[in-house]
Amino acid sequence: MEIRKIRLNNVGRFTDLEVAFAPTEKHASKVTVFVGNNGAGKTTILRSLATALSWFVARIKTEKGRGSSIAEEVISNSANSAAIFVQVSDGTHSKQSDYYWTLSQSRQGRMTSAVSELANATELAGNYRYHWALVDENTSLPLVAFYPVERSVLQIPLNIKKSKAHVDQIDGYQNSLGGGVNFSRFFEWFRDREDSENEAGIPFDILAHLKNTFESDTKFINELNRVQSSSRDKQLSAVRSAVAFFMPGFDNLRVQRMPNLHMAIDKNGKTLNVEQLSQGEKSLMALVGDIARRLAIMNPALDNPLHGQGVVLIDEIDLHLHPRWQRRLIHQLTETFPNCQFILTTHSPLVISDIKDVLCYVLDDGELEERNDLYGLDANQVLLSVMDTDVRNSEVQARLDRLVELLQDKRLNEAKVLYEELSAELSPDHIELVKAALLIRKLELRSA
């Protein structure tokens, strides 16, 4: 299942906007990224997609389920109504087909001709519901999830109730289109799965103790590993592998009961309470863990649940992340979840310039521009050409530009005065000053 396009009429600042999503003929990846200033409309597009898709999710759960409505405050100020049109492609249970539906909303008390057309959403959801309920209860369901900026607020509760014994595949949709990342639900699910895993195998703490005690007995250690491997929970293994891949140096995500109930992880060989991690580390772990958890729930028959299909919307994907992690994000998303379509927004130049075939849109004052020339650009080039942002303080940049002009005009004395002024204010390792010093020395030699 993939989103082909969306069209917004009188939604937010968009009077009539149509957006196509990767993969397209020119972009083989399943990644679309929106960049633009705050208030440009990036979040409006993602929330509109989530609103339209909520009707598909609701009608997988029940035939007459109701999704979210277009909020009246989202309707453009000059309009009486708004509409969201979405085109979805799916070929899971038959030949590849396109499904179209429209969601409309009028202002209270206003007369309009806006009408919602949701028959295709009902039909597509009905196909999945039929195969899941009547043909094969282990049939895969497509993930549909939206992660807003508010996902950064994370808490792990110490006291949570035991969840229901059986988790249905459809539970993968619980709060998937508006709840952000609920670490409470993730922790609850992880603990229950790990309890079952421990009953079938050797608890982590006991396993670690045995390995340390009998580390010289290779045969015994190999047998311990064999027993542990055979008892591993497939869903937990999927989550653990996803987190480890995204966060090098992190391993053995688990629940510890002593001295109190908490989630623990090993960071570079040292065991930490997850609450001790940085905000960026917690944010990334919760995001990746939640996607992996939902895919694991919804794809019980797959050897690797992370290869399940889905549509994932993430607002400000770079939130709280170190630049080194920002640069690897899209590569890791597509490697870990290869059959998911990702629609992202970002403020980071590193996110959009490090992988080929990504479809990138620049939003500016309600206008949309497709950019296809970003792969391989450095961060400064992206800031200048895509994000319309100076790479450094504008006053400093103007003085550096003036220094270059003086050197090009061979006005050596004036250039040396300005160079000394800048050297007193900037780092001696500043790359532009280093280059200017070389040019000054070259001109001095020529003059001599």
Secondary structure, 3 states (H helix, E strand, C coil): CEEEEEEEEEECCEEEEEEECCCCCCCCCCEEEEEECCCCCHHHHHHHHHHHHHHHHHHHHCCCCCCCCCCHHHECCCCCEEEEEEEEEECCCCCCEEEEEEEEEECCCCCCCCCCECHHHHHHHHHHHHHHHHHCCCCCCCEEEEECHHHHCCCCCCCCCCCCCCCCHHHHHCCCCCCCCCHHHHHHHHHHHHHHHHHHCCCHHHHHHHHHHCCCCHHHHHHHHHHHHHCCCHHHHHHHHHHHHHCCCEEEEEEECCCCCEEEEEECCEEEEHHHCCHHHHHHHHHHHHHHHHHHHHCCCCCCHHHCCEEEEECCCCCCCCHHHHHHHHHHHHHHCCCEEEEEECCCHHHHCCCCCCEEEEEECCEEEEECCCCCCCHHHHHHHCCCCCCCCHHHHHHHHHHHHHHHCCCHHHHHHHHHHHHHHCCCCCHHHHHHHHHHHHHHHHHC
